[in-house]
Amino acid sequence: MEESVNPSKRTRGYGAAVVARMTSKGQLTVPKAVREFMDLQAGDAVIISMLGEQVTIERCPRPGETEVPEVPERIRRMTDEERRRLVDEERRRGWEAKVRRESPNWRPEDDDPA
């Protein structure tokens, strides 16, 4: 089992990129620098998310690391379709905010709620 990395060392990788090659079976070896940065250990599960052309990898919490938050009553009463619409709307808002911030004319005060 690999040793955990000192959290101060984990910030070192921010903004870095590494190359990994895929095998004929579709397997990737996560480079050591990435494993250390993410505190990945043998047997850990990861979440691979795709949004547009961007792919992100996150380590799943290990048992006992976090508690699952209780789902609010109003969300529990929603149908699956209502939940999907709610999630889609939040993603759309986040995406629109990101596009606004990346605009050459964006100013921080543009995001202040009125």
C-alpha positions as a LaTeX table, in Angstrom:
\begin{tabular}{lrrr}
\hline
Residue & $x$ (\AA) & $y$ (\AA) & $z$ (\AA) \\
\hline
Met1 & 0.00 & 0.00 & 0.00 \\
Glu2 & 1.31 & 3.46 & $-0.92$ \\
Glu3 & 1.94 & 6.08 & 1.72 \\
Ser4 & $-0.30$ & 9.13 & 1.85 \\
Val5 & 1.24 & 12.33 & 0.57 \\
Asn6 & 1.70 & 15.34 & 2.79 \\
Pro7 & $-1.22$ & 17.69 & 1.90 \\
Ser8 & 1.20 & 20.57 & 1.31 \\
Lys9 & 2.81 & 18.51 & $-1.48$ \\
Arg10 & $-0.60$ & 17.85 & $-3.06$ \\
Thr11 & $-1.00$ & 21.48 & $-4.13$ \\
Arg12 & 2.16 & 21.16 & $-6.21$ \\
Gly13 & 0.32 & 19.47 & $-9.09$ \\
Tyr14 & $-2.27$ & 22.17 & $-9.65$ \\
Gly15 & $-2.32$ & 23.10 & $-13.32$ \\
Ala16 & 0.11 & 20.36 & $-14.34$ \\
Ala17 & $-0.44$ & 17.84 & $-17.13$ \\
Val18 & 1.02 & 14.37 & $-17.56$ \\
Val19 & 0.87 & 11.84 & $-20.39$ \\
Ala20 & $-0.35$ & 8.26 & $-19.99$ \\
Arg21 & $-0.64$ & 5.67 & $-22.76$ \\
Met22 & $-3.59$ & 3.32 & $-23.12$ \\
Thr23 & $-3.02$ & $-0.42$ & $-23.54$ \\
Ser24 & $-4.79$ & $-2.51$ & $-26.17$ \\
Lys25 & $-7.25$ & $-3.50$ & $-23.41$ \\
Gly26 & $-8.16$ & 0.15 & $-22.73$ \\
Gln27 & $-6.20$ & 0.34 & $-19.46$ \\
Leu28 & $-4.26$ & 3.38 & $-18.27$ \\
Thr29 & $-1.58$ & 3.50 & $-15.62$ \\
Val30 & $-2.11$ & 6.57 & $-13.45$ \\
Pro31 & 1.31 & 8.22 & $-13.19$ \\
Lys32 & 2.89 & 8.31 & $-9.74$ \\
Ala33 & 2.74 & 12.12 & $-9.53$ \\
Val34 & $-1.03$ & 12.00 & $-10.15$ \\
Arg35 & $-1.55$ & 9.13 & $-7.67$ \\
Glu36 & 0.31 & 11.10 & $-5.03$ \\
Phe37 & $-1.52$ & 14.35 & $-5.81$ \\
Met38 & $-4.91$ & 12.61 & $-5.60$ \\
Asp39 & $-3.88$ & 10.38 & $-2.67$ \\
Leu40 & $-4.87$ & 7.32 & $-4.74$ \\
Gln41 & $-4.09$ & 3.93 & $-3.27$ \\
Ala42 & $-4.51$ & 0.41 & $-4.61$ \\
Gly43 & $-8.20$ & $-0.54$ & $-4.54$ \\
Asp44 & $-9.51$ & 3.06 & $-4.51$ \\
Ala45 & $-12.48$ & 3.79 & $-6.73$ \\
Val46 & $-12.52$ & 6.83 & $-8.99$ \\
Ile47 & $-15.27$ & 8.78 & $-10.71$ \\
Ile48 & $-14.61$ & 9.62 & $-14.35$ \\
Ser49 & $-16.85$ & 12.49 & $-15.50$ \\
Met50 & $-17.28$ & 13.79 & $-19.04$ \\
Leu51 & $-18.58$ & 17.26 & $-19.91$ \\
Gly52 & $-18.21$ & 18.28 & $-23.50$ \\
Glu53 & $-14.65$ & 17.43 & $-24.47$ \\
Gln54 & $-13.32$ & 17.61 & $-20.91$ \\
Val55 & $-12.77$ & 14.51 & $-18.77$ \\
Thr56 & $-12.11$ & 14.70 & $-15.03$ \\
Ile57 & $-11.07$ & 12.03 & $-12.54$ \\
Glu58 & $-11.95$ & 12.26 & $-8.84$ \\
Arg59 & $-11.18$ & 9.84 & $-6.05$ \\
Cys60 & $-14.28$ & 8.41 & $-4.40$ \\
Pro61 & $-14.39$ & 8.88 & $-0.63$ \\
Arg62 & $-13.13$ & 5.86 & 1.27 \\
Pro63 & $-15.42$ & 4.20 & 3.84 \\
Gly64 & $-15.62$ & 6.39 & 6.92 \\
Glu65 & $-14.09$ & 9.45 & 5.20 \\
Thr66 & $-17.34$ & 11.29 & 4.74 \\
Glu67 & $-20.94$ & 10.98 & 5.73 \\
Val68 & $-23.59$ & 11.01 & 3.07 \\
Pro69 & $-25.64$ & 14.18 & 3.45 \\
Glu70 & $-29.33$ & 13.76 & 4.02 \\
Val71 & $-31.43$ & 14.49 & 0.95 \\
Pro72 & $-33.84$ & 17.39 & 1.57 \\
Glu73 & $-37.52$ & 16.42 & 1.74 \\
Arg74 & $-38.48$ & 18.54 & $-1.30$ \\
Ile75 & $-35.96$ & 16.66 & $-3.45$ \\
Arg76 & $-37.04$ & 13.26 & $-2.11$ \\
Arg77 & $-40.60$ & 14.03 & $-3.23$ \\
Met78 & $-39.52$ & 14.86 & $-6.79$ \\
Thr79 & $-39.94$ & 12.44 & $-9.64$ \\
Asp80 & $-36.83$ & 11.25 & $-11.47$ \\
Glu81 & $-37.71$ & 13.58 & $-14.35$ \\
Glu82 & $-38.00$ & 16.59 & $-12.01$ \\
Arg83 & $-34.63$ & 15.75 & $-10.47$ \\
Arg84 & $-33.06$ & 15.45 & $-13.92$ \\
Arg85 & $-34.47$ & 18.87 & $-14.88$ \\
Leu86 & $-33.14$ & 20.40 & $-11.64$ \\
Val87 & $-29.65$ & 18.97 & $-12.23$ \\
Asp88 & $-29.69$ & 20.03 & $-15.89$ \\
Glu89 & $-30.71$ & 23.58 & $-14.90$ \\
Glu90 & $-27.90$ & 23.82 & $-12.32$ \\
Arg91 & $-25.37$ & 22.53 & $-14.86$ \\
Arg92 & $-26.64$ & 25.06 & $-17.43$ \\
Arg93 & $-26.31$ & 27.92 & $-14.91$ \\
Gly94 & $-22.79$ & 26.82 & $-14.00$ \\
Trp95 & $-21.80$ & 26.51 & $-17.65$ \\
Glu96 & $-23.24$ & 29.94 & $-18.50$ \\
Ala97 & $-21.36$ & 31.50 & $-15.57$ \\
Lys98 & $-18.12$ & 29.84 & $-16.74$ \\
Val99 & $-18.61$ & 31.13 & $-20.30$ \\
Arg100 & $-19.36$ & 34.64 & $-18.95$ \\
Arg101 & $-16.18$ & 34.62 & $-16.81$ \\
Glu102 & $-14.09$ & 33.52 & $-19.80$ \\
Ser103 & $-15.47$ & 36.33 & $-21.95$ \\
Pro104 & $-12.90$ & 39.05 & $-22.70$ \\
Asn105 & $-15.38$ & 41.69 & $-21.47$ \\
Trp106 & $-16.14$ & 40.01 & $-18.11$ \\
Arg107 & $-15.64$ & 41.97 & $-14.88$ \\
Pro108 & $-16.00$ & 40.53 & $-11.35$ \\
Glu109 & $-18.89$ & 42.89 & $-10.60$ \\
Asp110 & $-20.85$ & 41.29 & $-13.47$ \\
Asp111 & $-21.48$ & 38.23 & $-11.26$ \\
Asp112 & $-22.64$ & 40.18 & $-8.21$ \\
Pro113 & $-26.30$ & 39.42 & $-7.45$ \\
Ala114 & $-28.49$ & 42.49 & $-7.82$ \\
\hline
\end{tabular}
